[in-house]
């Protein structure tokens, strides 16, 4: 004979207790040593901050920094080939192909056969791609304004000019 099941009681909730306030202790001073003289260390730290802020700002339209770069270049140069885009942005061709597949699935870009060379595809934005790029540009402008505020206008300009030479 099967055992009878008792009706389950609702789970009892415990009252929340207020936690004691956290005490701030002074963090130990950690010396950076030779890192203080290494440009690469600080460039990487800035890059991490920049990417985290950029990713956060563009998250609600589901665009990554790499996708944004691809969309901007295609928008400025409709008809470029995949290899021209990859070379311009310094992206491995196989990675660019994956990026383009994803953008095409979202109907943001399209690859059309080139009239000049049948082996080549001309890449362009779709109407939806143009609309999304306009939204992404507005969000990217907010990101850049925050960066200018953090660095100061003159430093931002000088750093941008110096890095363009690379």
N, C-alpha and C positions, 0 to 999 in steps of 0.2 A: 504494500500500500504506500503510495507516494506521501512524503512528508508534507505537512501543511506549511505554507510560507506565511510568515507574519507580514502584515502590511508594513512597509518601510516608513520610518519616521523621517520628517524633514530634517536635514542636517542642521545642527545647532550652530549658530554663528557666535563667535566670541566678540566681546566688545573690543574696539580698537584702543590700544594704549598709546598715549603720546610718548614718543621717544625723547630721551633727553637731547638737548641741543648738541650738535657736534662741536667739539672743541678744535679750534685750529691750532695746530702745532706748526712751528716754523719748519719748513722743509729744509733738509740739509743742502748746503751749497755744493753743487757738483760742478767741478771744473771741466771745461771742454778741452783743455790742453791744446794740442795742435789743430783741433777742429776750428778754433777761432780764426785761424789763418787760411782755411780751406774754402774757397769760393763754392766748390761743388756741394759741400755740406749745406751751406745756407741757401743755395739755389734749390736744392732738393727740398729743404724745409718749406720754402716759399711755394714751390710747385705743389706740395702736398696740400697746403692751405688753399691755394688757388683751385685745385681740382675738387677738393671737398666742398668748397663754396659753390663752384660752378655746377657740380653734380646735384647738390641740394636745390639750387635754383631751377634747374631744368628737369628735375625729377617728375614733376606733375605733367609734363608733356612727353615723358619717356624718351629723352634724347641724351645720349652720352657725349662727352667731349669729342670723341673721334667722329661720331655721326654728325655732330654740329660742324666740325671742320670740313667734312666731305660735302655736306649740304651747302655750306658757304662757297666753297670752291666751284661746285657744279653750278650754283646760282649765278656766280660771277662769270663763269665760262661755259655756257651751255654747249654741249657737243664734244667735250673733251673725251678722250679714250680712257679706259680704266688704267692703262699704264701711265698716262700723263697725270692722272689724279694721284696715283700711288707715288710717282716720282716727286710731284710737287709737295705732297704732304709727308714724304718720308715714311710711307706705310708699306709694309710687305704686300706684294700683289695678292697673295692668297688671302691675307686678312682683309684687304679691300674688297675682294670678291664676296667674302662672307658678309661684310658690312652692306654692300650693295644689294645682296640677296634679301637681307633684313629690311632695308629701306624700300625695296620693290614690293615685298610682301605687304608692307604698310601703304603701298600705292603712293610713295613719296618721290620715287625716282623711276625712270624707265631707261632701258638700253635699247637703242634703235640701231639698225645696221647703218654703217657709214656709207655715204654715197661715193666717197673717194676710195675706200678700201673695204672690200667685203669681209675681210678677216677682223676688222675693227668694229667696235660698237661705240656709238656716240651716246654719252650719258647726259640726261637732262632731268630737271625737276618736273614733276607733274603739277597740276593746279593745286592739289592738296599739299604737295611738297613746298610750293611757294608760300602758301598760307602758314604752314607750320614753321617754315624758316623765318617768316616775319615775326611770329610769336617768340621763337627762340632768340632772335636778334634782340628783341625788347628785353628779354630776361638776361641775356648776355650783357646788355648795356647796364643793367642794374648791378650785375656782378662787377663789371669794370669800374663803375662809379664807386662801389664799396672798396675796391682795391686802390683806387686813386685816393680815397679818403684815408685809408690805412697808411699808404706810403707818402702822401702829400703829392700835389700836382707836379711839382718840379722833379722830384725823385722818380715818379712814375714815368714822366716823359724821358728823362735821362736813361733810365733802365731800359725802357722800350727801344730807344735809339741804339743803345749799346748792344742789346740782344739781337736786333735786326741784322747786325753785321755778321752774325754767325750763320 
